[in-house]
Amino acid sequence: MEFMDIVRMLVWTGSGAVLLFILMYVDSLFTKYKDFTEVKAGNMAVTTRLIMKLFAQGYILSSSISVSYHLGDALIVSVVSFIILLVIEGVVHTMIRRFASFDIDGGMQKGKIGYGLFSGTLHLVGALIISASL
């Protein structure tokens, strides 16, 4: 391994970490509750969803890095994927709330872990599908 390989690895890893932090912050702006406040308060449902979403975004970033020759391409794919997952999450939550009387956000805010697992699983499945399409 040459010095430039190490530098490249550090730059790609650092850029990915910054992007993941930004995406998680932006995601927290779209929830009906304050993600980080709930995590600090010990809400395991919100914590579970946040961890699963972070894993999903990390998996997408990993997949996009492995097929990209340029850092910018990998970061753009991750941002677009984040937007796709955000839209899908909103649509699914609305449909489930309307047709099944199942309020995922309300259940997570109350600390019901099953709700967090359900919401987080949507992100993981979405990440697998998006990554397979790269």
C-alpha positions as CSV (number, residue, x, y, z in Angstrom):
1,M,0.0,0.0,0.0
2,E,1.4,3.3,-1.0
3,F,1.2,6.7,0.8
4,M,-1.4,8.0,-1.7
5,D,-3.6,5.0,-1.1
6,I,-3.6,5.8,2.6
7,V,-4.4,9.5,1.9
8,R,-7.2,8.5,-0.4
9,M,-8.6,6.1,2.2
10,L,-8.5,8.9,4.8
11,V,-10.2,11.4,2.5
12,W,-13.0,9.1,1.4
13,T,-13.6,7.9,5.0
14,G,-13.6,11.4,6.4
15,S,-15.9,12.6,3.6
16,G,-18.3,9.7,4.2
17,A,-18.4,10.3,8.0
18,V,-19.2,14.0,7.5
19,L,-21.9,13.2,4.9
20,L,-23.5,10.6,7.2
21,F,-23.5,13.1,10.1
22,I,-25.2,15.7,7.8
23,L,-27.8,13.2,6.5
24,M,-28.7,12.0,10.1
25,Y,-29.1,15.7,11.1
26,V,-31.3,16.4,8.1
27,D,-33.3,13.3,8.8
28,S,-33.9,14.5,12.4
29,L,-35.5,17.6,11.0
30,F,-38.2,15.6,9.3
31,T,-39.4,13.7,12.3
32,K,-42.3,14.8,14.4
33,Y,-40.1,14.6,17.5
34,K,-36.5,15.6,18.2
35,D,-34.4,12.5,17.5
36,F,-31.4,13.4,19.6
37,T,-33.5,14.6,22.5
38,E,-35.3,11.3,22.5
39,V,-32.1,9.3,22.3
40,K,-30.6,11.3,25.2
41,A,-33.8,10.6,27.2
42,G,-33.3,6.9,26.7
43,N,-36.1,6.3,24.1
44,M,-35.0,2.9,22.7
45,A,-37.5,3.0,19.8
46,V,-36.1,6.2,18.4
47,T,-32.5,5.0,19.1
48,T,-33.2,1.7,17.3
49,R,-34.6,3.5,14.2
50,L,-31.7,6.0,14.2
51,I,-29.1,3.2,14.4
52,M,-30.8,1.2,11.6
53,K,-31.1,4.3,9.4
54,L,-27.4,5.1,10.0
55,F,-26.5,1.5,9.1
56,A,-28.7,1.7,5.9
57,Q,-27.1,5.0,4.8
58,G,-23.6,3.6,5.6
59,Y,-24.4,0.5,3.5
60,I,-25.5,2.7,0.6
61,L,-22.4,4.8,0.9
62,S,-20.2,1.7,1.1
63,S,-21.8,0.3,-2.1
64,S,-21.6,3.6,-3.9
65,I,-17.9,4.0,-3.0
66,S,-17.1,0.5,-4.2
67,V,-18.5,1.3,-7.7
68,S,-17.4,4.9,-8.0
69,Y,-14.1,6.2,-9.4
70,H,-14.7,9.7,-8.0
71,L,-15.5,10.7,-4.5
72,G,-18.1,13.2,-5.7
73,D,-20.0,10.5,-7.5
74,A,-20.2,8.4,-4.4
75,L,-21.4,11.3,-2.3
76,I,-24.0,12.3,-4.8
77,V,-25.4,8.7,-5.0
78,S,-25.6,8.7,-1.2
79,V,-27.5,12.0,-1.1
80,V,-29.9,11.0,-3.8
81,S,-30.5,7.6,-2.1
82,F,-31.2,9.5,1.2
83,I,-33.8,11.6,-0.6
84,I,-35.4,8.4,-2.1
85,L,-35.5,6.7,1.3
86,L,-36.9,9.9,3.0
87,V,-39.8,10.0,0.4
88,I,-40.5,6.3,0.6
89,E,-40.5,6.5,4.4
90,G,-43.0,9.4,4.3
91,V,-45.3,7.6,1.8
92,V,-45.2,4.3,3.7
93,H,-45.8,6.0,7.1
94,T,-48.8,7.9,5.6
95,M,-50.3,4.8,4.0
96,I,-49.9,2.7,7.1
97,R,-51.4,5.4,9.3
98,R,-54.3,5.9,7.0
99,F,-55.1,2.3,6.1
100,A,-54.0,0.4,9.2
101,S,-54.5,3.0,11.9
102,F,-50.8,2.4,12.8
103,D,-49.0,5.6,13.8
104,I,-45.3,4.7,13.6
105,D,-44.0,8.1,14.7
106,G,-46.4,8.3,17.6
107,G,-45.4,4.8,18.7
108,M,-41.7,5.6,18.5
109,Q,-42.1,8.7,20.5
110,K,-43.8,6.6,23.2
111,G,-40.8,4.3,23.2
112,K,-42.4,1.3,21.6
113,I,-39.4,-0.6,20.3
114,G,-41.4,-2.6,17.7
115,Y,-42.3,0.7,16.0
116,G,-38.6,1.6,15.8
117,L,-37.7,-1.8,14.4
118,F,-40.5,-1.5,11.8
119,S,-39.4,1.9,10.7
120,G,-35.7,1.0,10.7
121,T,-36.4,-2.1,8.7
122,L,-37.9,0.0,6.0
123,H,-34.6,1.8,5.7
124,L,-32.5,-1.4,5.7
125,V,-34.7,-3.0,2.9
126,G,-34.6,0.3,0.9
127,A,-30.8,0.4,1.3
128,L,-30.4,-3.2,0.0
129,I,-32.6,-2.5,-3.0
130,I,-30.9,0.8,-3.8
131,S,-27.4,-0.7,-3.4
132,A,-28.3,-3.6,-5.6
133,S,-29.3,-1.1,-8.3
134,L,-25.8,0.6,-8.3
